[in-house]
Amino acid sequence: MTKAILSKIDYSVLKATVTPEKILEAAEETKKYGFATLCVFPKHIPVAREILPTERVCTVIGFPLSAVPTEIKLKEVELSLERGAGELDVVVDLSAVKEGDWARVEDELAKIRKLANGCILKLIFECCYLTEEEKRALCKLAVETGWDYLKTSTGYGSYGATTEDVELLVSCARSKAKVKAAGGIRTLQDAKKFIELGADRIGTSSATRIAEEVLHSREV
């Protein structure tokens, strides 16, 4: 299981000060260690694509606050696909969720799913801001509109992935969608814990550290 974890990691390089040189370095590391994807800002997709194929490049939409209209998110999706991203991590319209405007939430999810046909979509819940009832309702909509993954966090909220949230999302998804744990995952032990809870993908900026732990581990 230990080595297999590397193929479940999305290596997140999403700091405000990241440079193209860092993206190239991270792309080489993604290739070297066999991470699932390299997750970058939309502007850096072409840089990552110099080294990685489309299916190994992930980007973020409406990130990290989702404080933009649906039309802007759709444009981000369109441009990201044109630039060569194969996976999209999209922040849900948090204000609509908190308002209880589920029709607006569903409309946005459906429009993005239609536009990104054939692309792997991960919906970022930002669980730290949501009640259990909101998480369950959002999970239901994500599954009904055909999203591939339910993701816990952006890494920019008040806290990241928790045992309780991952267990809840796995339970709600009922194998109709997969779960990505992200936020605060910095060690091999952290990653293993969430995989054992049922997460299928791990988002972390500490991917290389975890990879080195794996290489020095006696476990297979």
Z-matrix of the N, CA and C atoms (Angstrom, degrees):
N
C 1 1.465
C 2 1.524 1 112.06
N 3 1.351 2 116.52 1 -36.72
C 4 1.466 3 119.97 2 -172.86
C 5 1.522 4 112.49 3 -57.85
N 6 1.341 5 117.75 4 -50.73
C 7 1.462 6 120.49 5 -179.27
C 8 1.525 7 111.64 6 -68.37
N 9 1.326 8 116.32 7 -31.96
C 10 1.463 9 120.64 8 -179.29
C 11 1.522 10 111.97 9 -65.42
N 12 1.324 11 116.53 10 -21.88
C 13 1.470 12 120.34 11 -179.98
C 14 1.523 13 111.20 12 -60.09
N 15 1.322 14 117.75 13 -34.45
C 16 1.467 15 120.70 14 -176.49
C 17 1.523 16 111.63 15 -59.07
N 18 1.324 17 116.90 16 -35.50
C 19 1.469 18 120.47 17 -178.94
C 20 1.524 19 112.39 18 -76.29
N 21 1.325 20 116.70 19 -2.26
C 22 1.464 21 121.65 20 177.82
C 23 1.530 22 112.15 21 -107.42
N 24 1.326 23 116.82 22 5.82
C 25 1.465 24 120.76 23 -176.35
C 26 1.523 25 112.16 24 -96.32
N 27 1.334 26 115.45 25 131.11
C 28 1.460 27 122.30 26 166.15
C 29 1.525 28 105.76 27 -97.78
N 30 1.318 29 116.15 28 112.78
C 31 1.466 30 121.27 29 -178.61
C 32 1.526 31 108.35 30 -79.13
N 33 1.321 32 116.22 31 108.59
C 34 1.467 33 121.44 32 -175.67
C 35 1.522 34 111.54 33 -88.83
N 36 1.327 35 115.80 34 121.61
C 37 1.468 36 121.42 35 175.41
C 38 1.526 37 106.08 36 -124.06
N 39 1.333 38 114.94 37 80.98
C 40 1.458 39 121.17 38 -168.56
C 41 1.528 40 113.33 39 -129.01
N 42 1.329 41 116.55 40 31.66
C 43 1.459 42 119.54 41 175.79
C 44 1.523 43 110.16 42 -83.47
N 45 1.324 44 115.45 43 151.27
C 46 1.467 45 120.93 44 -175.75
C 47 1.522 46 112.73 45 -60.92
N 48 1.320 47 117.27 46 -29.03
C 49 1.465 48 121.22 47 -173.79
C 50 1.530 49 113.62 48 -98.22
N 51 1.316 50 117.79 49 9.47
C 52 1.467 51 119.86 50 -176.29
C 53 1.528 52 111.05 51 -63.52
N 54 1.321 53 115.71 52 140.69
C 55 1.465 54 122.49 53 -178.26
C 56 1.529 55 110.62 54 -109.45
N 57 1.332 56 117.60 55 162.70
C 58 1.471 57 120.05 56 175.69
C 59 1.525 58 112.19 57 -56.92
N 60 1.325 59 116.42 58 -35.12
C 61 1.464 60 120.23 59 179.20
C 62 1.529 61 110.69 60 -61.58
N 63 1.330 62 115.98 61 -41.10
C 64 1.464 63 120.22 62 178.22
C 65 1.527 64 110.86 63 -66.14
N 66 1.331 65 117.25 64 -37.34
C 67 1.463 66 120.79 65 178.29
C 68 1.523 67 110.32 66 -63.08
N 69 1.331 68 116.92 67 -43.55
C 70 1.466 69 120.68 68 178.82
C 71 1.530 70 110.90 69 -62.85
N 72 1.325 71 115.99 70 -42.31
C 73 1.462 72 120.79 71 178.11
C 74 1.530 73 110.47 72 -62.07
N 75 1.331 74 116.17 73 -44.94
C 76 1.465 75 120.80 74 -179.64
C 77 1.528 76 111.35 75 -66.66
N 78 1.319 77 116.76 76 -34.78
C 79 1.467 78 120.52 77 177.75
C 80 1.527 79 110.47 78 -64.47
N 81 1.321 80 116.13 79 -41.70
C 82 1.466 81 120.16 80 177.24
C 83 1.526 82 110.41 81 -63.83
N 84 1.334 83 116.75 82 -39.25
C 85 1.466 84 120.71 83 178.71
C 86 1.527 85 110.81 84 -67.52
N 87 1.319 86 116.52 85 -38.06
C 88 1.464 87 120.85 86 177.18
C 89 1.524 88 110.27 87 -60.70
N 90 1.318 89 115.16 88 -42.28
C 91 1.466 90 121.42 89 178.30
C 92 1.530 91 110.90 90 -67.34
N 93 1.319 92 116.30 91 -44.21
C 94 1.461 93 122.16 92 -177.44
C 95 1.532 94 112.45 93 -62.97
N 96 1.324 95 116.06 94 -47.11
C 97 1.464 96 120.18 95 -174.34
C 98 1.533 97 113.78 96 -90.54
N 99 1.310 98 117.34 97 -10.20
C 100 1.460 99 119.89 98 178.69
C 101 1.512 100 114.51 99 76.79
N 102 1.342 101 116.59 100 33.26
C 103 1.459 102 119.50 101 176.03
C 104 1.525 103 109.78 102 -65.34
N 105 1.319 104 116.40 103 155.86
C 106 1.473 105 120.47 104 179.87
C 107 1.519 106 110.65 105 -60.75
N 108 1.341 107 116.06 106 -53.52
C 109 1.464 108 120.67 107 179.56
C 110 1.516 109 110.61 108 -146.91
N 111 1.330 110 113.69 109 166.70
C 112 1.460 111 121.94 110 166.51
C 113 1.519 112 105.48 111 -107.60
N 114 1.333 113 117.48 112 123.67
C 115 1.462 114 121.70 113 -177.68
C 116 1.530 115 109.68 114 -102.58
N 117 1.330 116 115.77 115 118.33
C 118 1.466 117 121.72 116 -174.28
C 119 1.529 118 110.20 117 -132.31
N 120 1.333 119 115.64 118 167.43
C 121 1.458 120 120.04 119 173.43
C 122 1.531 121 109.15 120 -68.06
N 123 1.335 122 117.93 121 154.31
C 124 1.468 123 120.50 122 -179.25
C 125 1.528 124 114.34 123 -52.80
N 126 1.333 125 117.27 124 -36.55
C 127 1.467 126 119.85 125 -178.75
C 128 1.521 127 112.46 126 -64.28
N 129 1.336 128 116.77 127 -21.89
C 130 1.462 129 120.57 128 -176.32
C 131 1.531 130 113.74 129 -98.27
N 132 1.329 131 117.41 130 2.01
C 133 1.468 132 119.82 131 179.51
C 134 1.533 133 112.03 132 -56.31
N 135 1.345 134 119.41 133 -48.57
C 136 1.471 135 119.19 134 -179.17
C 137 1.529 136 112.89 135 -59.73
N 138 1.329 137 116.89 136 -32.89
C 139 1.470 138 120.46 137 179.07
C 140 1.529 139 109.63 138 -67.68
N 141 1.327 140 116.39 139 -47.63
C 142 1.467 141 120.31 140 178.75
C 143 1.525 142 111.54 141 -61.36
N 144 1.327 143 115.73 142 -35.76
C 145 1.469 144 120.79 143 -178.44
C 146 1.527 145 113.04 144 -70.72
N 147 1.318 146 117.66 145 -12.46
C 148 1.465 147 119.67 146 174.50
C 149 1.525 148 110.49 147 -64.43
N 150 1.334 149 116.01 148 -24.60
C 151 1.459 150 120.87 149 -175.60
C 152 1.527 151 112.88 150 -118.77
N 153 1.327 152 116.50 151 -35.27
C 154 1.463 153 120.72 152 -173.90
C 155 1.524 154 112.38 153 -109.90
N 156 1.333 155 117.60 154 148.10
C 157 1.471 156 120.65 155 175.73
C 158 1.525 157 110.19 156 -74.13
N 159 1.310 158 115.77 157 165.29
C 160 1.466 159 121.70 158 -177.84
C 161 1.523 160 113.02 159 -49.70
N 162 1.325 161 117.12 160 -45.80
C 163 1.463 162 120.13 161 -174.87
C 164 1.525 163 113.52 162 -68.03
N 165 1.332 164 117.55 163 -9.89
C 166 1.467 165 120.78 164 178.51
C 167 1.527 166 111.90 165 -104.67
N 168 1.328 167 117.06 166 5.99
C 169 1.470 168 120.65 167 -179.12
C 170 1.523 169 109.80 168 -114.53
N 171 1.319 170 114.90 169 122.56
C 172 1.464 171 122.58 170 178.98
C 173 1.525 172 108.41 171 -115.64
N 174 1.328 173 116.58 172 148.66
C 175 1.462 174 119.48 173 175.16
C 176 1.517 175 109.69 174 -137.19
N 177 1.341 176 115.74 175 174.61
C 178 1.464 177 121.43 176 -176.52
C 179 1.525 178 110.31 177 -116.98
N 180 1.325 179 115.56 178 146.11
C 181 1.457 180 122.59 179 -177.66
C 182 1.531 181 109.21 180 -125.94
N 183 1.351 182 116.57 181 133.86
C 184 1.460 183 119.96 182 -178.96
C 185 1.515 184 111.89 183 62.16
N 186 1.303 185 115.87 184 33.27
C 187 1.469 186 122.97 185 -169.50
C 188 1.526 187 111.46 186 -100.93
N 189 1.354 188 118.16 187 137.32
C 190 1.463 189 127.26 188 -0.41
C 191 1.533 190 115.19 189 -99.70
N 192 1.336 191 118.53 190 -5.90
C 193 1.465 192 120.43 191 -171.79
C 194 1.521 193 115.04 192 -99.23
N 195 1.314 194 117.51 193 -15.08
C 196 1.467 195 122.31 194 -175.99
C 197 1.524 196 111.47 195 58.36
N 198 1.323 197 115.67 196 33.39
C 199 1.467 198 120.97 197 -176.32
C 200 1.523 199 111.57 198 -93.52
N 201 1.327 200 116.04 199 43.59
C 202 1.467 201 121.11 200 179.90
C 203 1.525 202 108.84 201 -134.39
N 204 1.339 203 117.63 202 154.76
C 205 1.465 204 120.18 203 177.62
C 206 1.528 205 111.36 204 -65.59
N 207 1.313 206 115.48 205 159.98
C 208 1.462 207 121.29 206 178.58
C 209 1.525 208 111.49 207 -55.28
N 210 1.346 209 117.02 208 -38.37
C 211 1.458 210 120.93 209 -178.47
C 212 1.523 211 112.08 210 -58.59
N 213 1.321 212 116.40 211 -37.78
C 214 1.467 213 120.10 212 179.31
C 215 1.528 214 110.08 213 -71.82
N 216 1.316 215 116.85 214 -40.21
C 217 1.465 216 119.60 215 176.32
C 218 1.528 217 110.73 216 -59.52
N 219 1.321 218 115.81 217 -43.14
C 220 1.465 219 119.75 218 -179.81
C 221 1.523 220 111.16 219 -63.04
N 222 1.320 221 116.76 220 -37.42
C 223 1.465 222 120.05 221 177.42
C 224 1.522 223 110.40 222 -67.37
N 225 1.330 224 116.38 223 -39.60
C 226 1.468 225 120.33 224 176.16
C 227 1.531 226 110.36 225 -60.36
N 228 1.321 227 115.59 226 -43.23
C 229 1.467 228 120.44 227 178.51
C 230 1.522 229 110.25 228 -61.03
N 231 1.318 230 116.18 229 -48.75
C 232 1.464 231 121.36 230 -178.69
C 233 1.525 232 111.66 231 -58.14
N 234 1.324 233 116.59 232 -48.69
C 235 1.468 234 120.69 233 -178.82
C 236 1.525 235 111.56 234 -66.81
N 237 1.329 236 116.68 235 -37.88
C 238 1.466 237 120.36 236 -179.65
C 239 1.521 238 111.43 237 -65.11
N 240 1.318 239 116.33 238 -39.56
C 241 1.462 240 120.06 239 177.48
C 242 1.524 241 110.80 240 -67.86
N 243 1.326 242 116.48 241 -40.46
C 244 1.465 243 120.50 242 178.21
C 245 1.523 244 111.28 243 -62.89
N 246 1.320 245 116.54 244 -34.54
C 247 1.467 246 120.74 245 -177.94
C 248 1.521 247 112.73 246 -79.58
N 249 1.338 248 116.93 247 -14.39
C 250 1.456 249 118.71 248 174.10
C 251 1.507 250 117.47 249 113.56
N 252 1.334 251 118.37 250 21.20
C 253 1.463 252 120.08 251 175.74
C 254 1.522 253 109.80 252 -81.04
N 255 1.320 254 116.38 253 142.43
C 256 1.458 255 120.93 254 179.61
C 257 1.514 256 113.46 255 -106.88
N 258 1.338 257 116.13 256 -15.48
C 259 1.461 258 121.12 257 178.26
C 260 1.527 259 108.76 258 -136.94
N 261 1.335 260 116.03 259 142.41
C 262 1.459 261 121.26 260 -178.73
C 263 1.525 262 109.91 261 -126.24
N 264 1.334 263 116.19 262 126.64
C 265 1.462 264 122.13 263 174.11
C 266 1.525 265 107.15 264 -103.11
N 267 1.324 266 117.10 265 112.23
C 268 1.463 267 122.73 266 -170.12
C 269 1.525 268 110.68 267 -113.57
N 270 1.331 269 116.44 268 127.50
C 271 1.464 270 120.25 269 178.01
C 272 1.526 271 109.23 270 -78.68
N 273 1.319 272 116.30 271 130.06
C 274 1.456 273 121.10 272 179.36
C 275 1.531 274 110.09 273 -65.38
N 276 1.324 275 116.38 274 156.69
C 277 1.466 276 121.82 275 175.43
C 278 1.531 277 107.67 276 -72.23
N 279 1.326 278 115.39 277 90.53
C 280 1.464 279 120.85 278 -174.26
C 281 1.521 280 112.71 279 -63.03
N 282 1.326 281 117.24 280 -37.82
C 283 1.463 282 118.95 281 -179.62
C 284 1.526 283 110.64 282 -64.76
N 285 1.329 284 117.34 283 -38.23
C 286 1.466 285 120.62 284 177.83
C 287 1.526 286 110.75 285 -65.19
N 288 1.335 287 116.02 286 -39.43
C 289 1.465 288 120.15 287 177.81
C 290 1.525 289 110.08 288 -62.09
N 291 1.334 290 116.81 289 -47.28
C 292 1.461 291 120.54 290 -177.76
C 293 1.523 292 111.92 291 -67.68
N 294 1.326 293 116.64 292 -27.39
C 295 1.470 294 120.43 293 176.21
C 296 1.522 295 111.60 294 -78.27
N 297 1.326 296 115.96 295 -14.06
C 298 1.455 297 119.75 296 -175.76
C 299 1.515 298 112.68 297 76.97
N 300 1.340 299 115.76 298 20.31
C 301 1.468 300 120.58 299 -179.82
C 302 1.527 301 108.74 300 -88.19
N 303 1.321 302 115.97 301 74.02
C 304 1.460 303 120.97 302 -174.52
C 305 1.516 304 112.75 303 -69.71
N 306 1.325 305 116.85 304 -25.12
C 307 1.468 306 119.75 305 177.16
C 308 1.521 307 109.90 306 -65.18
N 309 1.340 308 116.40 307 -40.06
C 310 1.464 309 120.54 308 178.60
C 311 1.520 310 110.85 309 -67.64
N 312 1.306 311 115.82 310 -40.74
C 313 1.467 312 120.08 311 178.31
C 314 1.526 313 110.02 312 -61.94
N 315 1.312 314 116.20 313 -48.54
C 316 1.468 315 120.62 314 -178.72
C 317 1.523 316 111.58 315 -62.59
N 318 1.318 317 116.80 316 -40.18
C 319 1.464 318 120.94 317 179.88
C 320 1.527 319 110.66 318 -60.80
N 321 1.329 320 116.64 319 -44.41
C 322 1.460 321 119.91 320 -179.92
C 323 1.523 322 111.22 321 -66.07
N 324 1.321 323 116.62 322 -44.09
C 325 1.466 324 119.95 323 -179.96
C 326 1.523 325 111.08 324 -61.00
N 327 1.321 326 116.43 325 -42.32
C 328 1.466 327 120.62 326 -179.04
C 329 1.525 328 111.56 327 -66.59
N 330 1.332 329 117.09 328 -40.15
C 331 1.467 330 120.72 329 -179.62
C 332 1.526 331 111.36 330 -66.39
N 333 1.320 332 116.24 331 -40.97
C 334 1.465 333 119.61 332 179.33
C 335 1.524 334 110.19 333 -67.50
N 336 1.334 335 116.61 334 -42.79
C 337 1.465 336 120.29 335 179.11
C 338 1.523 337 110.81 336 -60.37
N 339 1.316 338 117.63 337 -41.25
C 340 1.461 339 121.13 338 -179.49
C 341 1.520 340 111.04 339 -65.90
N 342 1.327 341 116.76 340 -42.96
C 343 1.462 342 121.09 341 -178.66
C 344 1.524 343 111.44 342 -67.91
N 345 1.320 344 115.83 343 -37.78
C 346 1.470 345 120.81 344 -176.53
C 347 1.522 346 111.25 345 -96.79
N 348 1.301 347 116.86 346 40.26
C 349 1.462 348 122.15 347 -179.48
C 350 1.529 349 110.52 348 -58.06
N 351 1.324 350 116.22 349 125.32
C 352 1.456 351 120.35 350 179.51
C 353 1.515 352 114.35 351 90.16
N 354 1.322 353 116.66 352 -9.30
C 355 1.468 354 121.67 353 179.68
C 356 1.527 355 109.04 354 -96.67
N 357 1.318 356 117.08 355 145.04
C 358 1.462 357 120.28 356 176.74
C 359 1.525 358 109.18 357 -75.21
N 360 1.334 359 115.72 358 124.60
C 361 1.462 360 121.86 359 -178.65
C 362 1.521 361 110.87 360 -113.50
N 363 1.329 362 115.63 361 132.58
C 364 1.463 363 121.27 362 176.18
C 365 1.528 364 107.91 363 -121.38
N 366 1.312 365 116.47 364 125.00
C 367 1.462 366 120.83 365 179.93
C 368 1.520 367 109.66 366 -94.23
N 369 1.337 368 115.76 367 119.53
C 370 1.463 369 121.00 368 178.98
C 371 1.525 370 108.93 369 -85.61
N 372 1.332 371 116.12 370 117.09
C 373 1.461 372 121.64 371 -178.71
C 374 1.531 373 112.41 372 -78.38
N 375 1.318 374 117.57 373 -34.20
C 376 1.471 375 124.01 374 -166.78
C 377 1.533 376 108.02 375 54.50
N 378 1.336 377 113.44 376 64.90
C 379 1.465 378 122.19 377 -172.11
C 380 1.525 379 114.58 378 -56.06
N 381 1.318 380 117.09 379 -26.79
C 382 1.466 381 120.06 380 -177.20
C 383 1.522 382 112.63 381 -60.79
N 384 1.331 383 117.35 382 -21.04
C 385 1.461 384 121.11 383 -178.21
C 386 1.530 385 113.46 384 -101.43
N 387 1.325 386 117.95 385 -3.16
C 388 1.459 387 120.88 386 -171.88
C 389 1.525 388 113.06 387 -111.02
N 390 1.326 389 115.33 388 148.74
C 391 1.459 390 120.75 389 172.95
C 392 1.528 391 108.71 390 -80.51
N 393 1.313 392 116.24 391 166.28
C 394 1.468 393 119.09 392 177.90
C 395 1.525 394 110.60 393 -60.82
N 396 1.315 395 117.21 394 -39.92
C 397 1.468 396 121.03 395 179.18
C 398 1.528 397 110.83 396 -61.26
N 399 1.336 398 116.70 397 -42.21
C 400 1.466 399 120.77 398 178.88
C 401 1.523 400 111.37 399 -65.85
N 402 1.317 401 116.63 400 -39.70
C 403 1.466 402 120.51 401 178.63
C 404 1.526 403 110.90 402 -62.87
N 405 1.315 404 116.40 403 -42.97
C 406 1.464 405 120.35 404 179.84
C 407 1.529 406 111.42 405 -65.54
N 408 1.327 407 116.28 406 -43.04
C 409 1.467 408 120.17 407 179.75
C 410 1.523 409 111.05 408 -64.69
N 411 1.329 410 116.27 409 -40.12
C 412 1.459 411 120.99 410 -179.67
C 413 1.523 412 111.08 411 -68.18
N 414 1.307 413 116.08 412 -39.04
C 415 1.468 414 120.52 413 176.58
C 416 1.524 415 110.19 414 -59.25
N 417 1.322 416 116.61 415 -44.33
C 418 1.463 417 121.69 416 -179.61
C 419 1.528 418 110.83 417 -60.15
N 420 1.335 419 116.92 418 -44.94
C 421 1.464 420 120.76 419 -179.64
C 422 1.525 421 111.52 420 -66.76
N 423 1.328 422 116.53 421 -41.15
C 424 1.468 423 120.25 422 -179.64
C 425 1.526 424 110.88 423 -61.61
N 426 1.318 425 116.37 424 -43.25
C 427 1.466 426 120.97 425 178.98
C 428 1.527 427 110.34 426 -65.97
N 429 1.320 428 116.33 427 -44.26
C 430 1.471 429 120.38 428 -177.55
C 431 1.526 430 112.67 429 -65.38
N 432 1.333 431 116.85 430 -30.44
C 433 1.468 432 120.05 431 -179.34
C 434 1.525 433 112.52 432 -93.88
N 435 1.330 434 117.01 433 6.06
C 436 1.460 435 120.72 434 170.43
C 437 1.512 436 117.56 435 84.83
N 438 1.332 437 117.38 436 24.72
C 439 1.463 438 119.47 437 177.12
C 440 1.519 439 109.89 438 -75.81
N 441 1.331 440 115.43 439 150.61
C 442 1.463 441 120.55 440 -173.12
C 443 1.525 442 113.88 441 -87.70
N 444 1.327 443 116.13 442 -35.99
C 445 1.466 444 121.15 443 -176.24
C 446 1.522 445 111.44 444 -133.51
N 447 1.325 446 115.25 445 149.64
C 448 1.452 447 123.75 446 169.56
C 449 1.525 448 105.72 447 -110.20
N 450 1.320 449 117.11 448 121.81
C 451 1.462 450 121.58 449 -175.12
C 452 1.524 451 110.11 450 -113.06
N 453 1.312 452 116.52 451 137.24
C 454 1.466 453 120.65 452 -172.57
C 455 1.522 454 114.49 453 -69.67
N 456 1.342 455 117.33 454 -44.15
C 457 1.462 456 118.93 455 -164.99
C 458 1.524 457 113.35 456 -154.53
N 459 1.335 458 115.11 457 161.68
C 460 1.464 459 120.96 458 173.41
C 461 1.522 460 111.70 459 -86.58
N 462 1.338 461 115.93 460 -25.00
C 463 1.458 462 120.14 461 -171.29
C 464 1.516 463 111.07 462 93.64
N 465 1.332 464 116.41 463 -3.91
C 466 1.461 465 121.63 464 179.46
C 467 1.529 466 112.15 465 -107.14
N 468 1.323 467 118.09 466 -5.19
C 469 1.457 468 121.72 467 -177.79
C 470 1.518 469 112.15 468 -81.84
N 471 1.330 470 115.95 469 -170.83
C 472 1.466 471 120.54 470 -177.01
C 473 1.521 472 112.46 471 -71.38
N 474 1.322 473 116.97 472 -23.55
C 475 1.468 474 120.92 473 170.32
C 476 1.518 475 108.91 474 -157.80
N 477 1.325 476 115.18 475 164.64
C 478 1.458 477 120.37 476 -176.21
C 479 1.511 478 113.01 477 -103.10
N 480 1.326 479 115.80 478 -139.96
C 481 1.466 480 121.06 479 -176.78
C 482 1.525 481 111.19 480 -65.59
N 483 1.320 482 115.81 481 138.10
C 484 1.461 483 121.66 482 174.83
C 485 1.523 484 109.19 483 -128.17
N 486 1.319 485 114.96 484 158.81
C 487 1.461 486 120.51 485 177.00
C 488 1.522 487 110.84 486 -56.62
N 489 1.341 488 115.53 487 -45.35
C 490 1.462 489 120.62 488 -176.59
C 491 1.528 490 111.83 489 -62.92
N 492 1.325 491 116.79 490 -43.27
C 493 1.464 492 119.80 491 -178.04
C 494 1.525 493 112.10 492 -68.61
N 495 1.316 494 117.01 493 -41.86
C 496 1.467 495 119.61 494 179.40
C 497 1.526 496 110.28 495 -64.38
N 498 1.320 497 116.73 496 -43.49
C 499 1.468 498 119.79 497 177.80
C 500 1.525 499 110.93 498 -61.08
N 501 1.334 500 116.77 499 -40.70
C 502 1.462 501 120.79 500 -179.60
C 503 1.526 502 111.43 501 -64.97
N 504 1.334 503 116.78 502 -46.56
C 505 1.463 504 120.03 503 -178.68
C 506 1.525 505 111.61 504 -65.51
N 507 1.314 506 116.58 505 -40.55
C 508 1.472 507 120.11 506 177.94
C 509 1.524 508 110.01 507 -61.67
N 510 1.324 509 115.80 508 -43.30
C 511 1.461 510 120.81 509 -179.91
C 512 1.524 511 111.65 510 -65.24
N 513 1.331 512 116.30 511 -43.91
C 514 1.469 513 120.66 512 -178.61
C 515 1.529 514 112.01 513 -68.30
N 516 1.329 515 116.04 514 -36.79
C 517 1.472 516 120.26 515 -177.20
C 518 1.523 517 112.11 516 -67.55
N 519 1.324 518 116.50 517 -31.20
C 520 1.468 519 122.12 518 177.97
C 521 1.527 520 112.58 519 49.09
N 522 1.309 521 115.24 520 44.03
C 523 1.473 522 123.48 521 177.67
C 524 1.524 523 114.03 522 67.35
N 525 1.336 524 118.08 523 5.39
C 526 1.467 525 120.96 524 177.97
C 527 1.528 526 111.03 525 -86.98
N 528 1.314 527 115.85 526 -15.50
C 529 1.466 528 122.59 527 173.37
C 530 1.520 529 107.01 528 -146.73
N 531 1.320 530 115.82 529 156.11
C 532 1.457 531 120.41 530 178.10
C 533 1.526 532 109.37 531 -94.75
N 534 1.316 533 116.11 532 170.50
C 535 1.464 534 121.01 533 -176.93
C 536 1.520 535 110.49 534 -122.40
N 537 1.331 536 115.52 535 135.61
C 538 1.459 537 121.96 536 174.85
C 539 1.520 538 108.78 537 -114.58
N 540 1.320 539 116.29 538 122.46
C 541 1.460 540 121.99 539 176.08
C 542 1.523 541 108.65 540 -94.27
N 543 1.325 542 116.54 541 130.89
C 544 1.466 543 120.38 542 -178.73
C 545 1.522 544 109.85 543 -150.85
N 546 1.319 545 114.44 544 151.43
C 547 1.455 546 120.28 545 178.57
C 548 1.515 547 111.40 546 102.86
N 549 1.328 548 116.74 547 107.68
C 550 1.454 549 121.39 548 176.54
C 551 1.515 550 115.28 549 79.78
N 552 1.326 551 117.98 550 12.68
C 553 1.469 552 121.55 551 179.59
C 554 1.522 553 108.02 552 -93.28
N 555 1.319 554 116.61 553 106.47
C 556 1.470 555 120.37 554 -170.54
C 557 1.527 556 114.57 555 -122.10
N 558 1.320 557 117.44 556 -11.84
C 559 1.464 558 120.11 557 -176.39
C 560 1.527 559 111.12 558 -130.67
N 561 1.328 560 115.29 559 164.86
C 562 1.461 561 120.94 560 176.31
C 563 1.522 562 110.29 561 -60.36
N 564 1.315 563 116.58 562 -39.24
C 565 1.464 564 120.47 563 178.72
C 566 1.525 565 111.18 564 -61.14
N 567 1.335 566 116.66 565 -42.18
C 568 1.468 567 120.69 566 177.16
C 569 1.528 568 110.30 567 -59.09
N 570 1.330 569 115.65 568 -49.42
C 571 1.464 570 120.86 569 -177.17
C 572 1.528 571 111.05 570 -61.65
N 573 1.319 572 116.92 571 -45.23
C 574 1.464 573 121.12 572 -179.51
C 575 1.523 574 111.05 573 -61.15
N 576 1.323 575 115.79 574 -39.36
C 577 1.466 576 119.78 575 -179.24
C 578 1.526 577 111.29 576 -59.01
N 579 1.329 578 116.03 577 -46.52
C 580 1.467 579 118.86 578 -177.02
C 581 1.532 580 112.69 579 -74.06
N 582 1.322 581 117.01 580 -32.18
C 583 1.470 582 120.02 581 174.91
C 584 1.530 583 109.51 582 -64.03
N 585 1.325 584 116.16 583 -42.58
C 586 1.465 585 120.70 584 179.44
C 587 1.525 586 111.90 585 -65.01
N 588 1.336 587 116.73 586 -27.22
C 589 1.465 588 121.12 587 178.38
C 590 1.526 589 112.19 588 -79.23
N 591 1.341 590 115.82 589 -10.75
C 592 1.456 591 119.02 590 177.29
C 593 1.512 592 115.98 591 119.03
N 594 1.336 593 117.51 592 -1.38
C 595 1.467 594 119.62 593 176.45
C 596 1.523 595 109.35 594 -67.76
N 597 1.320 596 116.06 595 140.97
C 598 1.461 597 121.09 596 -179.67
C 599 1.523 598 111.82 597 -102.36
N 600 1.322 599 116.19 598 -15.85
C 601 1.467 600 120.68 599 -179.70
C 602 1.530 601 108.56 600 -141.18
N 603 1.323 602 115.80 601 146.48
C 604 1.461 603 123.07 602 179.18
C 605 1.521 604 108.83 603 -121.10
N 606 1.324 605 116.71 604 128.16
C 607 1.456 606 120.68 605 175.31
C 608 1.514 607 109.49 606 -104.40
N 609 1.327 608 117.19 607 124.86
C 610 1.459 609 119.81 608 -177.38
C 611 1.520 610 112.13 609 -157.56
N 612 1.324 611 115.27 610 145.28
C 613 1.461 612 120.58 611 173.55
C 614 1.525 613 110.19 612 -88.80
N 615 1.337 614 115.97 613 -4.49
C 616 1.472 615 121.79 614 -179.96
C 617 1.524 616 111.70 615 -101.65
N 618 1.316 617 116.52 616 29.27
C 619 1.470 618 121.08 617 -175.19
C 620 1.524 619 112.72 618 -58.85
N 621 1.322 620 117.33 619 -43.32
C 622 1.467 621 118.96 620 -177.21
C 623 1.527 622 111.39 621 -68.68
N 624 1.326 623 116.34 622 -34.93
C 625 1.464 624 119.64 623 176.43
C 626 1.528 625 109.84 624 -63.29
N 627 1.320 626 116.21 625 -44.65
C 628 1.466 627 120.52 626 178.71
C 629 1.525 628 110.52 627 -63.24
N 630 1.333 629 116.32 628 -40.03
C 631 1.465 630 120.47 629 179.01
C 632 1.523 631 111.25 630 -61.52
N 633 1.314 632 116.51 631 -41.59
C 634 1.463 633 119.75 632 178.86
C 635 1.526 634 110.86 633 -66.54
N 636 1.327 635 116.52 634 -36.18
C 637 1.472 636 119.80 635 175.35
C 638 1.526 637 110.24 636 -62.10
N 639 1.323 638 116.05 637 -41.67
C 640 1.467 639 120.83 638 179.02
C 641 1.523 640 110.52 639 -61.64
N 642 1.329 641 116.34 640 -45.64
C 643 1.464 642 120.87 641 -177.53
C 644 1.520 643 112.32 642 -63.75
N 645 1.333 644 116.26 643 -28.04
C 646 1.460 645 120.02 644 -179.39
C 647 1.528 646 112.62 645 -98.32
N 648 1.331 647 115.89 646 3.85
C 649 1.459 648 120.29 647 -179.97
C 650 1.523 649 110.25 648 -85.54
N 651 1.307 650 116.26 649 148.87
C 652 1.466 651 121.03 650 177.75
C 653 1.522 652 111.36 651 -86.69
N 654 1.326 653 115.88 652 -10.77
C 655 1.464 654 119.68 653 179.54
C 656 1.519 655 109.99 654 -78.27
N 657 1.312 656 116.40 655 151.12
C 658 1.468 657 121.72 656 179.40
C 659 1.523 658 109.36 657 -87.62
